[in-house]
Amino acid sequence: MTLYKQGFLSSILFLLFALGGQLAIAKSADVLVSTDWLEKNLKNAKLKILEVSVDPGQFERGHIPGAFNISWHTDLVDPVKRDIANRENLQTLLRKAGVNSDSTIVIYGDNNNWFAAWGAWVFDVYGVQNVKLLDGGRKKWEAEGRPFSAKATVAKAGTIEVGPANPQLRALLPDVLEAAKTSAADVKLVDIRSADEYSGKIFAPAGVAELSVRAGHIPGAVNVPWSQAVAADGTFKSADELRKIYGAVGIDGSKPVITYCRIGERSSHTWFALKKILGYDVRNYDGSWTEYGNSVGVPVVNLAGTVWGGK
């Protein structure tokens, strides 16, 4: 190969690399907003702010001015069927919050935005547009001394039309079982729980109820704890950093990905990082280990040697 051709190819590769970085930055800006941006845009009539916190009373004690309260336990899930909220209920909820088809929705919450990310995932399943996550969530907003309000938010009813659920954005137990087979290596499983949960040393994080009868992980799953995707202040790491973290375990966007955790909220956070920031083909398995670990006849990998809570 001539030096001219080598130089030409090098230039092309450099431009592609640079363009990829610019696209990643643009992608992040399209799905994330900073605390500074949000405070400057609180008066924007087309901006609808939704808080999805899991700790009781969090919203009532104070929230971002103009925010509307969304209860994960009752608004974003079906409390009877162990399912996500249905189309009709979600549409009613969003209209009550004043959401229109041209609204920009910003979601935030406590617990490192786990349940806010769940909300973003559910909205995505139903095709809700212009949804962004507040980078760093409630914790960062509060740490920076930004304004809070205890005043209830009342909005003029919105007119948004919510579409049918897209099954391609959600993984179910049969999908996960298929991916767990050796022959199905074309789908990557990412377990985002702690290393001790992944190995089977513990069934659930400290202070959290054990919901499964077996410990361990799904065969073939790699372990990338959700916390590896965030900086000290709770914001997402850069797209380049995320790409390296997941690329180190073979998650590079070349194959579809399924994320899972214990009940689906932490895996929604990783789903957001992989799907929304990096643009990978990702489904969230919201049944997660609670369903899988309690299912009869499914294979489990237990590195810690625990069986039915013993050894």
Secondary structure as the mmCIF struct_conf table of DSSP 4:
data_model
#
loop_
_struct_conf.conf_type_id
_struct_conf.id
_struct_conf.beg_label_comp_id
_struct_conf.beg_label_asym_id
_struct_conf.beg_label_seq_id
_struct_conf.end_label_comp_id
_struct_conf.end_label_asym_id
_struct_conf.end_label_seq_id
HELX_RH_AL_P HELX_RH_AL_P1 LEU A 3 VAL A 31
STRN STRN1 LEU A 32 VAL A 33
HELX_RH_AL_P HELX_RH_AL_P2 THR A 35 LYS A 40
TURN_TY1_P TURN_TY1_P1 ASN A 41 LYS A 43
TURN_TY1_P TURN_TY1_P2 ALA A 45 LYS A 46
STRN STRN2 LEU A 47 GLU A 51
BEND BEND1 ASP A 55 ASP A 55
TURN_TY1_P TURN_TY1_P3 PRO A 56 GLY A 57
HELX_RH_AL_P HELX_RH_AL_P3 GLN A 58 ARG A 61
STRN STRN3 HIS A 63 HIS A 63
BEND BEND2 ILE A 64 ILE A 64
TURN_TY1_P TURN_TY1_P4 PRO A 65 GLY A 66
STRN STRN4 PHE A 68 ASN A 69
TURN_TY1_P TURN_TY1_P5 TRP A 72 ASP A 75
BEND BEND3 LEU A 76 LEU A 76
STRN STRN5 VAL A 77 ASP A 78
TURN_TY1_P TURN_TY1_P6 PRO A 79 ARG A 82
STRN STRN6 ASP A 83 ILE A 84
HELX_LH_PP_P HELX_LH_PP_P1 ALA A 85 ASN A 86
HELX_RH_AL_P HELX_RH_AL_P4 ARG A 87 LYS A 96
TURN_TY1_P TURN_TY1_P7 ALA A 97 GLY A 98
TURN_TY1_P TURN_TY1_P8 SER A 101 ASP A 102
STRN STRN7 THR A 104 TYR A 108
BEND BEND4 ASP A 110 ASP A 110
HELX_RH_3T_P HELX_RH_3T_P1 ASN A 111 ASN A 113
HELX_RH_AL_P HELX_RH_AL_P5 TRP A 114 VAL A 125
TURN_TY1_P TURN_TY1_P9 TYR A 126 GLY A 127
BEND BEND5 ASN A 130 ASN A 130
STRN STRN8 VAL A 131 LEU A 134
TURN_TY1_P TURN_TY1_P10 ASP A 135 GLY A 136
HELX_RH_AL_P HELX_RH_AL_P6 GLY A 137 ALA A 143
TURN_TY1_P TURN_TY1_P11 GLU A 144 GLY A 145
STRN STRN9 SER A 149 SER A 149
BEND BEND6 LYS A 151 LYS A 151
HELX_LH_PP_P HELX_LH_PP_P2 ALA A 152 THR A 153
HELX_RH_3T_P HELX_RH_3T_P2 PRO A 167 LEU A 169
STRN STRN10 ARG A 170 ARG A 170
HELX_RH_AL_P HELX_RH_AL_P7 LEU A 173 ALA A 180
BEND BEND7 LYS A 181 LYS A 181
HELX_RH_3T_P HELX_RH_3T_P3 THR A 182 ALA A 184
TURN_TY1_P TURN_TY1_P12 ALA A 185 ASP A 186
BEND BEND8 VAL A 187 VAL A 187
STRN STRN11 LYS A 188 ASP A 191
BEND BEND9 ARG A 193 ARG A 193
HELX_RH_AL_P HELX_RH_AL_P8 ALA A 195 SER A 199
TURN_TY1_P TURN_TY1_P13 GLY A 200 GLY A 200
BEND BEND10 LYS A 201 LYS A 201
BEND BEND11 PHE A 203 ALA A 204
TURN_TY1_P TURN_TY1_P14 ALA A 206 GLY A 207
BEND BEND12 VAL A 208 VAL A 208
BEND BEND13 VAL A 213 ARG A 214
BEND BEND14 GLY A 216 GLY A 216
STRN STRN12 HIS A 217 HIS A 217
TURN_TY1_P TURN_TY1_P15 PRO A 219 GLY A 220
STRN STRN13 VAL A 222 ASN A 223
HELX_RH_3T_P HELX_RH_3T_P4 TRP A 226 ALA A 229
STRN STRN14 VAL A 230 VAL A 230
TURN_TY1_P TURN_TY1_P16 ALA A 232 ASP A 233
BEND BEND15 GLY A 234 GLY A 234
HELX_LH_PP_P HELX_LH_PP_P3 THR A 235 THR A 235
STRN STRN15 PHE A 236 PHE A 236
HELX_LH_PP_P HELX_LH_PP_P4 LYS A 237 SER A 238
HELX_RH_AL_P HELX_RH_AL_P9 ALA A 239 GLY A 247
TURN_TY1_P TURN_TY1_P17 ALA A 248 GLY A 250
BEND BEND16 ASP A 252 LYS A 255
STRN STRN16 VAL A 257 TYR A 260
BEND BEND17 ARG A 262 GLY A 264
HELX_RH_AL_P HELX_RH_AL_P10 GLU A 265 TRP A 271
HELX_RH_PI_P HELX_RH_PI_P1 PHE A 272 ILE A 277
BEND BEND18 LEU A 278 LEU A 278
STRN STRN17 VAL A 282 ASN A 284
TURN_TY1_P TURN_TY1_P18 ASP A 286 GLY A 287
HELX_RH_AL_P HELX_RH_AL_P11 SER A 288 TYR A 292
TURN_TY1_P TURN_TY1_P19 GLY A 293 ASN A 294
TURN_TY1_P TURN_TY1_P20 VAL A 296 GLY A 297
STRN STRN18 VAL A 301 VAL A 301
TURN_TY1_P TURN_TY1_P21 LEU A 303 ALA A 304
STRN STRN19 VAL A 307 VAL A 307
TURN_TY1_P TURN_TY1_P22 TRP A 308 GLY A 309
STRN STRN20 GLY A 310 GLY A 310
#
